[in-house]
Amino acid sequence: MPAQVVLQAGHVARRTGATGTTGEQAVNRSVCDLAAAKLRAYGHTTRVIGADEVYTAPADVFIAHHADGSDNITASGASVGYPDSNGGRLAYQVKVAYTGRGWPYGFRADNYTPGLRGYYAYSRHSHIRHRMVLEAGFMTNPGRDRPWIDGHHGSIAQALTDAVNALFGTPIMPPPPPAPAPAPAPAPDPQEDYVDVIVGIEQDQDGIKVPPGAPHFYVITGSTMSWIRTGVQRDDMVRIGWKDGGNGKGALWCRTFPPVDGPMRIALLAADTPPTATP
């Protein structure tokens, strides 16, 4: 069933005092925002609050998200804290979900510090039944926890979502259907009078270059051409302009066909005579 969820982004909005480990506020805010979007997609009403905000409206779940810090850069592992058995039920689901979403470095004992068991925001949100803190790992461990946390905000957010869904019996939504296969490239219409050509594309400052010897097209040598590039595009039509080393210039309209294994395929519809060209 849908739940009322409050996510606290640990230390967020503080400038002094307990401001968190370096980089922690950004991680906490990112994970909470991602988790809120995921929870809302399942129908849960969700609010993200900062470290010193108090949510007074009715709610079912309070989760404070943090990432640990230590002077010992080898300290590792996630941890959970909660004030009572209701919080413990939620924390158990978070541990299961976090491990299932790929967290590789295990958990320390529940409530292993006074700060986890007696977290200051529990008393401020005593009207909420299920309250807990997640320390997602040690931001101060550069070889294990920190790289994983930095690269998996979405996984942490999904673990929080999975835990709430498990606690409240919310069914897991099926994955979205696969995207439809792209439509095949349109074939030339035999009723129209145009010639198939192949144009090689180079994404550089010179624009689009026509390779010498392109079938059914003109050979424009490098000595006579300074650039040729795309211009106006309308539907499946593109106007290609060229300019030579002197004052010569021109344009042609082409019909484009998406490339499959090579350069763009176009059909010549109309063209000016290019400079110093051979058929």
C-alpha positions, 0 to 999 in steps of 0.5 A, a space after each residue: 500500500 502507498 506510504 508517507 515517506 520522509 527522507 532526510 538528507 544528512 547535514 544538508 543546508 548546514 554551514 557550521 557545526 556538524 556539516 558532514 564529511 567532505 562531499 557528504 552533503 552532495 551525496 546525501 542530497 543526490 541520493 534522497 532526490 533520486 529516491 524520492 522520484 523512485 518512491 513517487 513512481 510507486 505511489 508513495 508520497 515523499 518529502 525530502 528535508 534538510 538536516 534541521 527541518 522538522 516534518 510535522 505532518 503525518 508520515 509512516 517512514 523516516 529515513 536519514 541518509 548519511 555517509 560515514 567519516 573517520 580519521 582511519 582511511 581504511 575504515 569500511 562498511 555501511 551501518 544502520 541505526 534505529 530507536 526501536 523495533 519498528 525502526 529495526 524492521 525498516 533497517 533490516 529491509 534496507 540492509 537486504 535491499 542495499 546488499 541486493 543492489 550491489 553494495 560489496 563491503 558489508 555492514 557493521 553492527 546495528 546501532 554500533 555508535 551512540 549517534 546511530 541509536 540516539 540520532 537527534 532527529 528521532 525525537 523530532 519525528 516521534 510521530 513517525 512509526 518507522 525511523 532509521 539512519 543509513 550510513 551508506 559507507 565511509 566517504 573517507 575510504 578512497 580505495 573501497 567505500 568512496 568510489 562505490 558510493 560516488 558511482 552508485 547514487 542510483 543504486 542506493 536510492 533504489 535500495 531505499 525504494 525497495 526497502 519501503 516497498 518490501 515493508 508496505 507490500 508494494 508490488 515491484 513494477 515490471 520493467 518498461 517494455 523494450 523500445 520499438 525497433 527503428 523503422 527501416 531506411 526509406 527506399 528511393 521512389 522509382 517514380 521520382 527522378 533522382 540519382 543515388 549518391 554516397 557522401 562521406 561525413 567527417 565531423 570536423 571544422 572542414 564540414 562535410 567532404 565528398 570523397 573522390 569517385 563517389 558513384 553517380 556524383 561529381 569528383 571535386 578535388 581538394 585543390 578546387 574545394 575549400 569546404 562543403 557542409 550541410 545547411 538548411 534541413 527540412 524533413 528528410 531533405 538537406 541543402 548542402 552548400 559548397 565553396 571553392 578556393 576562389 569565389 565559386 560557390 553553389 548548393 544542392 538539395 538532397 534527400 537523406 537516408 539514415 546510414 547503416 554501415 557507412 556514410 550517409 546515403 542521399 539522393 540528388 534532386 537538384 544541383 548547381 554545376 560545381 567548380 572544376 568538376 568531372 562527371 
